[in-house]
Amino acid sequence: MTTLSSSQASTSAVPLATEICGQGFPILCLHGHPGNRASMAVFTQHLSQRFQTIAPDLRGYGGSPAPQHFQMSDHLLDLEALLDRLAISRALVLGWSLGGILAMELALRRPERVTGLILIATAARPWSTHPRVDWQDEVYTGLAAVLNWLHPGWQWNIDTFGKRSLFRYLIQQHTPVAYQYIAAAAMPAYLQTSKAASRALNTAIRQGYNRLAALEQIQCPTLMLIGEADRHIAAASSLETAQHLRACQVHCYPNVAHLFPWEIPTQVLADIEAWLQQHPQVIAG
C-alpha cells in the first residue's frame, strides 16, 4: 500500500496564500489539481454566510510558493501549520479531487482536528477511465478555452468547440454557467500550477497511491459526492472509498462529471446543507 508518507519529505512548512471569509465554525476548503483557492468559490461564497471558510492555495498552486522538489505529504505539513497559525484546533474539511485525498489524509494523521469530511469527486484508491488524448482534442480544447476566456459562456463556442474538446470529459452539462466557472477559475488555476506540484502528484500516482485499508480509522461523519460520468477519478473508485468509510453518506449524481459542482451547484450545495443539518456535531465548537 502506497501512502503520502516519505522520508524525503520537507521538514518545514511553506506559508500558504489563503482566503478567509465569514465567521463561525471553520471549514477548511481544499482544491484539486490543477486548482487554487478561487476554484473553491462555488462552496465558499455560500458557506461563508454561516461559517468561517478557509481556502488556501496548496503548495505550488496559485499564490503559494513551492520548492523545486517536494512530496505530496508536504501538503499535510503546510495545512497543519496553517491551522496552527490561525489558532484553529478543530475544523470541518471539504476537499475536491486532490483536495479530498488530502482531507482524508489529514483525518488519518490528526483525527482530533477533523470533525467531519465532505469529499467531492475523490477516492482513496483513485483510478481514471479517461480515454487517450489525440491532436484534435488538443486543438479543440485550446480553441474552446481561449474563446471561453474572452467570452465566458458563449453558446456558439460551447456548441462549436467546447463539446468537441477535452471539456467533454470534465463536464456533461455544457451550460453557460459551467463554462463561466471554467473561465473564472479553471483557466487561471491551470496557468498558475507549478511543475513541482504536477511532478509531486504524478509521482504519487505512479507509485500506486492506495489508502483503502486505513479508512476504517476515520471515525468522523463523511459526505461523499460523486459525478456518475466522472472519467478523471472514476465514480466506481469514489464508491469503493465510500464503502470503506464507517459513517459515510453518498450522493451519486447522474449526467455530470468531475467538475459537477460547476454543473449543478444548487443541488450540490443543498445536499451539503442537508447533511450539515443531519450531523450538527461536525460544526459544533
Secondary structure, DSSP 8 states (H G I E B T S, - for coil): -B-S--TTS-SS-----EEEESSSSEEEEE--SS--GGGGHHHHHHHTTTSEEEEE--TTSTT----SS--THHHHHHHHHHHHHTT-S-EEEEEETHHHHHHHHHHHH-GGGEEEEEEES--SS---------HHHHHHHHHHHHHHHHSTT-HHHHHHTGGGSTHHHH-SS--HHHHHHIIIIIHHHHHT--HHHHHHHHHHHHTTB--GGGGGG--S-EEEEEETT-TTTTHHHHHHHHHHSTTEEEEEETT--TTHHHHSHHHHHHHHHHHHHH-GGGG--
